[in-house]
Amino acid sequence: MDKNNSELYLKNCKIFQENERLRKQAAELKQENKALLTELTHRIVASISAANKTTADCNSKKTDPKK
């Protein structure tokens, strides 16, 4: 009985260690995902801003006879 309990205890310890490792990995991936999402958001905003500026420049050239 003691041998069986010892084996189960060791398996349980290994499961807890693996669980902790996976939690850390998940936290790192979550942080990386958040950073990538922030970068993507900034790129999208910059792209939209550039497109709006280009459109505004084109529109001002069409309406301003001096240009």
Secondary structure by P-SEA (a helix, b strand, c coil): caaaaaaaaaaaaaaaaaaaaaaaaaaaaaaaaaaaaaaaaaaaaaaaaaaaaaaaaaaaaaacccc
